[in-house]
Amino acid sequence: MTARGSAASVVFKAACPECRGRFELAAGALRLAIGASDRTTFYSFTCPDCGTMVRKPAGERIVELLTGGGVRTLRLHSTV
């Protein structure tokens, strides 16, 4: 996952593990979920080539890139 462009027009390079397509997505095409652990922090998108819903883990650097690029973020809370 990489980002390029100005803050107003950031696009992210992504790939689909299903069809192996490579493409660029606008911030609005991605969702970021931040959980309490690495296992519950991920980003997701729908592959524009094959329509598969893709979910990938998001480490600290990916979270920084996505939030800085304007991707909508959902914070997950645990009920302990």
ROSE-4610 file (N, C-alpha, C; in Angstrom, 1 decimal, always signed):
// ROSE-4610
residu = [M/M/M/T/T/T/A/A/A/R/R/R/G/G/G/S/S/S/A/A/A/A/A/A/S/S/S/V/V/V/V/V/V/F/F/F/K/K/K/A/A/A/A/A/A/C/C/C/P/P/P/E/E/E/C/C/C/R/R/R/G/G/G/R/R/R/F/F/F/E/E/E/L/L/L/A/A/A/A/A/A/G/G/G/A/A/A/L/L/L/R/R/R/L/L/L/A/A/A/I/I/I/G/G/G/A/A/A/S/S/S/D/D/D/R/R/R/T/T/T/T/T/T/F/F/F/Y/Y/Y/S/S/S/F/F/F/T/T/T/C/C/C/P/P/P/D/D/D/C/C/C/G/G/G/T/T/T/M/M/M/V/V/V/R/R/R/K/K/K/P/P/P/A/A/A/G/G/G/E/E/E/R/R/R/I/I/I/V/V/V/E/E/E/L/L/L/L/L/L/T/T/T/G/G/G/G/G/G/G/G/G/V/V/V/R/R/R/T/T/T/L/L/L/R/R/R/L/L/L/H/H/H/S/S/S/T/T/T/V/V/V]
num = [1/1/1/2/2/2/3/3/3/4/4/4/5/5/5/6/6/6/7/7/7/8/8/8/9/9/9/10/10/10/11/11/11/12/12/12/13/13/13/14/14/14/15/15/15/16/16/16/17/17/17/18/18/18/19/19/19/20/20/20/21/21/21/22/22/22/23/23/23/24/24/24/25/25/25/26/26/26/27/27/27/28/28/28/29/29/29/30/30/30/31/31/31/32/32/32/33/33/33/34/34/34/35/35/35/36/36/36/37/37/37/38/38/38/39/39/39/40/40/40/41/41/41/42/42/42/43/43/43/44/44/44/45/45/45/46/46/46/47/47/47/48/48/48/49/49/49/50/50/50/51/51/51/52/52/52/53/53/53/54/54/54/55/55/55/56/56/56/57/57/57/58/58/58/59/59/59/60/60/60/61/61/61/62/62/62/63/63/63/64/64/64/65/65/65/66/66/66/67/67/67/68/68/68/69/69/69/70/70/70/71/71/71/72/72/72/73/73/73/74/74/74/75/75/75/76/76/76/77/77/77/78/78/78/79/79/79/80/80/80]
x = [+0.9/+0.0/+0.9/+0.8/+1.5/+0.5/+0.9/+0.0/+0.8/+0.1/+0.7/-0.3/+0.1/-0.7/-0.8/-1.5/-1.6/-2.7/-2.9/-3.9/-5.3/-5.6/-6.9/-7.2/-6.1/-6.3/-5.4/-5.4/-4.5/-5.1/-4.3/-4.7/-3.7/-4.2/-3.5/-3.3/-2.1/-1.8/-2.2/-2.9/-3.4/-3.3/-3.5/-3.5/-4.5/-5.1/-6.1/-5.4/-5.5/-4.9/-5.7/-6.9/-7.8/-7.4/-7.5/-7.3/-5.9/-5.2/-3.8/-3.8/-5.0/-5.0/-4.3/-3.7/-3.1/-3.7/-4.0/-4.8/-4.6/-5.2/-5.1/-6.6/-6.7/-8.0/-7.9/-9.0/-9.2/-9.5/-9.3/-9.5/-10.9/-11.9/-13.3/-13.6/-12.7/-12.9/-12.3/-11.7/-11.0/-11.7/-11.6/-12.1/-11.0/-10.8/-9.8/-10.5/-10.2/-10.8/-9.6/-9.6/-8.5/-9.1/-8.5/-8.9/-7.9/-8.0/-7.2/-5.9/-5.8/-4.5/-4.2/-3.1/-2.7/-3.7/-4.3/-5.2/-6.6/-6.9/-8.2/-8.0/-6.8/-6.6/-6.3/-7.2/-7.1/-7.7/-7.5/-8.1/-8.8/-9.9/-10.6/-11.0/-11.3/-11.8/-12.4/-13.2/-13.7/-12.8/-12.3/-11.5/-12.3/-11.8/-12.5/-12.5/-11.5/-11.4/-12.3/-12.4/-13.1/-14.3/-14.4/-15.5/-15.3/-14.2/-13.9/-13.7/-14.3/-14.1/-12.7/-11.8/-10.4/-10.2/-9.6/-9.3/-7.9/-7.1/-5.6/-5.3/-4.3/-3.8/-3.2/-3.3/-2.8/-1.9/-0.6/+0.4/+0.4/+1.3/+1.4/+1.6/+2.5/+2.8/+1.6/+0.9/-0.3/-1.4/-1.6/-2.6/-2.2/-1.0/-0.6/-0.9/-0.5/-0.8/-2.3/-3.1/-4.5/-5.2/-4.9/-5.5/-5.1/-3.8/-3.2/-3.8/-4.3/-4.8/-6.3/-6.9/-8.4/-9.3/-8.7/-9.6/-10.5/-11.7/-12.7/-12.2/-12.2/-11.7/-12.8/-12.9/-13.7/-12.9/-13.1/-12.4/-13.2/-12.7/-13.4/-13.1/-14.1/-14.0/-14.3/-13.5/-13.8/-14.7/-15.5/-16.4/-15.9/-15.0/-14.4/-14.9]
y = [-1.2/+0.0/+1.2/+2.1/+3.3/+4.4/+5.6/+6.8/+7.8/+8.5/+9.6/+10.6/+11.8/+12.9/+14.0/+15.1/+16.1/+15.7/+16.4/+16.0/+16.0/+16.8/+16.9/+15.8/+15.1/+14.1/+12.9/+12.4/+11.3/+10.0/+9.2/+7.9/+6.9/+5.7/+4.6/+3.5/+3.0/+1.8/+0.6/-0.3/-1.5/-2.7/-3.9/-5.1/-6.1/-6.9/-7.9/-9.3/-9.9/-11.3/-12.3/-12.1/-13.0/-13.1/-11.9/-11.9/-11.3/-10.9/-10.3/-9.0/-8.4/-7.1/-6.0/-5.0/-3.9/-2.6/-1.7/-0.5/+0.6/+1.7/+2.8/+3.1/+3.4/+3.7/+5.1/+5.8/+7.0/+6.7/+7.7/+7.5/+7.0/+7.5/+7.1/+5.6/+4.9/+3.5/+2.6/+3.1/+2.3/+2.6/+1.6/+1.8/+1.3/+1.9/+1.5/+1.2/+0.1/-0.3/-0.4/+0.3/+0.3/-0.4/-1.5/-2.3/-2.2/-3.0/-3.0/-3.7/-4.5/-5.2/-5.2/-5.8/-5.9/-6.8/-7.8/-8.7/-8.0/-6.9/-6.3/-4.9/-4.6/-3.4/-3.8/-3.3/-3.7/-2.6/-2.7/-1.9/-2.8/-2.2/-3.1/-2.2/-2.9/-2.3/-3.4/-3.0/-3.9/-3.8/-5.0/-5.0/-4.5/-3.4/-2.9/-3.9/-4.8/-5.8/-7.0/-7.6/-8.8/-8.7/-7.6/-7.4/-8.1/-8.7/-9.4/-8.3/-8.6/-7.8/-8.2/-7.2/-7.5/-6.9/-7.6/-7.2/-7.5/-6.5/-6.7/-6.1/-6.7/-6.1/-4.7/-3.9/-2.5/-2.3/-2.2/-1.9/-0.4/+0.1/+1.5/+2.4/+2.0/+2.9/+3.0/+1.9/+1.9/+2.7/+2.6/+3.5/+4.9/+5.3/+6.7/+7.2/+6.3/+6.7/+6.9/+5.9/+6.0/+7.1/+7.3/+8.4/+9.8/+9.9/+11.1/+11.4/+10.4/+10.5/+10.7/+10.7/+11.0/+9.8/+8.6/+7.4/+7.4/+7.0/+7.0/+5.9/+6.2/+5.3/+4.9/+3.7/+3.2/+2.7/+3.1/+2.7/+1.6/+0.4/-0.7/-0.8/-1.0/-1.0/-2.4/-2.9/-4.2/-4.1/-5.1/-5.1/-6.1/-5.6/-6.5/-6.1]
z = [+0.0/+0.0/+0.0/-1.0/-1.0/-1.4/-1.1/-1.4/-2.2/-3.1/-3.8/-4.1/-4.4/-4.7/-3.6/-3.9/-2.9/-1.9/-0.8/+0.2/-0.4/-1.4/-2.0/-2.9/-3.5/-4.5/-4.3/-3.1/-2.7/-3.3/-4.0/-4.4/-3.8/-3.6/-3.0/-4.0/-4.1/-4.9/-4.1/-4.7/-4.0/-4.9/-4.4/-5.2/-4.6/-5.5/-5.1/-5.0/-3.9/-3.7/-4.5/-4.9/-5.6/-7.1/-7.8/-9.2/-9.6/-8.5/-8.7/-9.5/-9.6/-10.2/-9.4/-10.1/-9.4/-9.9/-9.0/-9.4/-8.4/-8.6/-7.7/-7.2/-5.9/-5.3/-4.7/-4.8/-4.0/-2.6/-1.7/-0.3/+0.0/-0.7/-0.5/-0.8/-1.5/-1.8/-0.8/+0.2/+1.3/+2.6/+3.5/+4.9/+5.8/+6.9/+7.9/+9.2/+9.8/+11.1/+12.1/+13.2/+14.1/+15.4/+15.7/+16.9/+18.0/+19.0/+20.2/+19.9/+18.8/+18.5/+17.0/+16.7/+15.3/+14.5/+15.2/+14.5/+14.2/+14.9/+14.7/+14.0/+13.5/+12.8/+11.3/+10.4/+9.0/+8.1/+6.9/+5.9/+4.9/+4.2/+3.3/+2.1/+1.0/-0.2/-1.1/-2.1/-3.1/-4.3/-4.8/-6.0/-7.2/-7.9/-9.0/-10.2/-10.2/-11.3/-11.2/-10.0/-9.9/-8.9/-8.1/-7.2/-5.8/-5.6/-4.3/-3.2/-2.0/-0.9/-0.3/-0.2/+0.2/+1.6/+2.5/+3.8/+4.1/+4.5/+4.7/+6.1/+6.7/+8.0/+7.8/+8.8/+8.7/+9.9/+9.6/+10.7/+10.9/+11.8/+12.1/+10.9/+10.0/+8.8/+7.9/+7.7/+6.8/+7.5/+8.8/+9.5/+9.3/+9.4/+9.2/+7.8/+6.8/+5.4/+5.1/+5.6/+5.3/+6.0/+7.3/+8.0/+7.4/+7.1/+6.5/+5.1/+4.5/+3.1/+3.1/+4.3/+4.3/+4.3/+4.5/+4.5/+5.7/+5.6/+6.7/+7.6/+8.9/+10.0/+11.0/+11.3/+12.3/+13.5/+14.7/+15.9/+16.5/+16.6/+17.2/+18.7/+19.5/+21.0/+21.4/+22.4/+22.9/+24.1/+24.4/+25.5/+26.5/+27.4/+28.4/+29.7]
